[in-house]
Amino acid sequence: MLVVYIIAAVAAVSVYLIFFAPQTATNQQLTTTTSSMTLPQPNPAWKSVVGYTQSFNTCKDICQQYQQGGCKIEVAKQFCNTVISIDLNRDGTIQSSRGFTPGSGAACENSLRCFDIITECKCSRSVLNVGTCMNSYLEQPITSDCGIPSA
């Protein structure tokens, strides 16, 4: 069971590196500040990728609810547990398969979470990120098999 969590953590970090690693200016997450809150903005390099914009908007809406609603635990759980789908390998489809990323990591195209594309959702009292989600709010373990039976 520990191996599954380790693989899941490696997959989450790989997705983080793909979407947000500061390799180029277009590979960084942009933010907009309104009052004291930082609102996530879409990554321009991924806007045309199947599933990205819809997934990003869904997660951004939940993040805004968390920020504006007083950091409620139920909204934190929703952010951490919402499953999103993005065409990681950019083949034009989202499948129940691994998407191999430029960072040599693998993740399931159809079982990403909001913290995979919005690295931090800050509220006045706390921050939602891969660590807080994995340690406190994740209700279902992340698996690395993408629903593909082992041979």
C-alpha positions in Angstrom: 0.0 0.0 0.0 2.9 2.3 0.8 4.2 1.8 -2.8 0.9 3.0 -4.2 1.1 6.2 -2.1 4.8 6.7 -3.2 3.9 6.2 -6.9 0.9 8.6 -6.5 3.1 11.2 -4.9 5.7 10.9 -7.7 2.9 11.3 -10.2 1.6 14.4 -8.5 5.0 15.9 -8.4 5.5 15.1 -12.1 2.3 16.8 -13.0 3.3 19.8 -10.9 6.6 20.0 -12.7 4.9 19.8 -16.1 2.4 22.5 -15.5 4.4 24.9 -13.2 8.1 24.3 -13.3 9.9 27.6 -13.9 11.6 26.3 -17.1 10.3 29.1 -19.3 8.1 32.1 -18.8 5.2 30.4 -20.5 5.5 27.4 -18.2 4.8 29.4 -15.0 1.4 29.8 -13.4 0.2 33.3 -13.6 -1.7 35.0 -10.8 -3.9 38.0 -10.3 -4.2 39.7 -6.9 -7.5 41.0 -5.8 -7.5 42.6 -2.3 -5.4 40.2 -0.3 -6.2 37.1 -2.2 -4.3 35.6 -5.1 -6.5 34.2 -7.8 -5.0 31.5 -10.1 -4.8 32.2 -13.8 -4.6 29.6 -16.6 -1.3 28.6 -18.0 -1.1 30.0 -21.5 1.0 27.0 -22.8 -1.9 24.6 -21.9 -4.9 26.7 -23.0 -5.4 24.7 -26.2 -5.0 21.3 -24.6 -8.1 19.2 -24.5 -9.8 19.4 -21.1 -7.4 22.0 -19.6 -9.6 25.2 -19.7 -12.7 23.4 -18.4 -10.8 21.7 -15.7 -9.0 24.9 -14.7 -12.2 26.9 -14.5 -13.9 24.2 -12.4 -10.9 24.2 -10.0 -10.6 28.0 -10.0 -14.3 28.4 -9.0 -13.8 26.0 -6.1 -10.6 27.8 -5.0 -12.5 31.1 -5.1 -15.3 29.6 -3.0 -12.7 28.5 -0.5 -11.0 32.0 -0.4 -14.2 34.0 -0.2 -16.1 31.6 2.1 -13.7 31.7 5.1 -11.6 28.6 4.4 -14.3 26.1 5.1 -13.2 22.5 5.4 -16.0 21.1 3.2 -14.8 23.4 0.3 -11.2 22.3 1.0 -12.3 18.7 0.6 -14.1 19.6 -2.6 -11.0 21.2 -4.1 -8.8 18.2 -3.1 -11.2 15.5 -4.3 -12.6 17.0 -7.5 -11.4 14.7 -10.3 -10.5 16.5 -13.6 -9.3 15.2 -17.0 -6.7 16.7 -19.2 -5.0 15.4 -22.4 -1.5 15.2 -20.9 0.1 13.5 -23.9 -1.6 16.0 -26.2 -2.9 13.4 -28.6 -6.3 15.1 -28.8 -8.2 12.6 -26.6 -8.6 12.0 -22.9 -8.4 8.3 -22.1 -8.2 5.9 -19.1 -4.5 5.8 -19.7 -1.2 7.2 -18.6 -0.1 10.4 -20.1 3.6 10.5 -20.4 4.8 14.0 -19.7 7.8 16.0 -20.9 9.2 15.7 -17.4 9.4 11.9 -17.7 6.6 11.5 -15.3 3.4 9.6 -15.8 -0.1 10.5 -14.6 -3.6 9.3 -15.5 -5.3 11.7 -17.9 -8.7 11.0 -16.4 -7.9 11.2 -12.7 -6.1 14.4 -12.0 -7.1 16.6 -9.1 -7.4 20.4 -8.8 -4.1 20.6 -6.8 -2.4 19.2 -9.9 -3.2 22.3 -12.0 -3.6 25.0 -9.3 -0.6 24.5 -7.1 -1.7 26.8 -4.3 -5.2 28.0 -3.3 -4.5 30.5 -0.5 -7.0 31.5 2.1 -6.5 33.8 5.1 -5.8 30.9 7.5 -4.4 28.1 5.3 -3.1 27.0 1.9 -4.4 24.1 -0.2 -1.7 22.4 -2.1 -0.6 18.8 -2.9 0.8 18.4 0.6 -2.3 19.6 2.5 -4.6 17.7 0.2 -2.7 14.5 0.5 -2.2 14.7 4.2 -5.6 16.1 5.4 -8.4 16.2 2.9 -8.0 13.4 0.2 -10.8 10.9 0.6 -9.8 8.4 -2.0 -6.2 7.3 -2.5 -4.6 8.2 -5.8 -3.6 5.1 -7.8 -1.1 4.9 -10.5 -2.7 2.1 -12.5 -5.2 4.4 -14.3 -7.8 1.6 -14.1 -5.7 -0.6 -16.4 -5.5 -4.2 -15.1 -2.0 -5.5 -14.5 -0.7 -8.1 -16.9 
